[in-house]
Amino acid sequence: MNVFIRFSDNSQNTMQHLLLKSPGESAGGVTKAECKRRYDEDYAYASAIYLSSMLLCSCATGGLGVCLCAIGASAGYDYATTLADRSYYDCLSNAIDR
């Protein structure tokens, strides 16, 4: 289950990546295009972490371990994309070109 722990660590990094906001965003100094760019980056990052985790799951474990590892990877991806969605809509509500 080292792979699951490794994914959990990566998923924490994903969450930190998704939750960081620039000072301009807090003050409403970003555009909708910047929000969309960040959203796309967050989804690409979450997808890359998910795919690498699934590869590790299939290579490092066997039998039931693969299923458990895949469930953990899928849950982490779902959580990361949920945070990306929230961050995107929050960003849009603070965007300067509403």
ChimeraX attribute file (.defattr): number of C-alpha atoms within 10 A of each C-alpha:
attribute: neighborCount
match mode: 1-to-1
recipient: residues
	/A:1	13
	/A:2	12
	/A:3	22
	/A:4	20
	/A:5	12
	/A:6	13
	/A:7	24
	/A:8	16
	/A:9	12
	/A:10	17
	/A:11	22
	/A:12	14
	/A:13	13
	/A:14	23
	/A:15	19
	/A:16	12
	/A:17	16
	/A:18	24
	/A:19	14
	/A:20	10
	/A:21	12
	/A:22	11
	/A:23	10
	/A:24	11
	/A:25	20
	/A:26	13
	/A:27	11
	/A:28	16
	/A:29	15
	/A:30	19
	/A:31	17
	/A:32	17
	/A:33	12
	/A:34	16
	/A:35	21
	/A:36	15
	/A:37	12
	/A:38	17
	/A:39	22
	/A:40	14
	/A:41	15
	/A:42	24
	/A:43	20
	/A:44	13
	/A:45	18
	/A:46	24
	/A:47	16
	/A:48	13
	/A:49	21
	/A:50	24
	/A:51	15
	/A:52	12
	/A:53	26
	/A:54	22
	/A:55	13
	/A:56	20
	/A:57	25
	/A:58	16
	/A:59	11
	/A:60	14
	/A:61	16
	/A:62	11
	/A:63	8
	/A:64	9
	/A:65	16
	/A:66	19
	/A:67	14
	/A:68	15
	/A:69	25
	/A:70	20
	/A:71	15
	/A:72	21
	/A:73	25
	/A:74	16
	/A:75	14
	/A:76	23
	/A:77	24
	/A:78	15
	/A:79	16
	/A:80	26
	/A:81	22
	/A:82	13
	/A:83	19
	/A:84	24
	/A:85	16
	/A:86	15
	/A:87	20
	/A:88	22
	/A:89	15
	/A:90	14
	/A:91	24
	/A:92	21
	/A:93	15
	/A:94	20
	/A:95	21
	/A:96	14
	/A:97	12
	/A:98	8
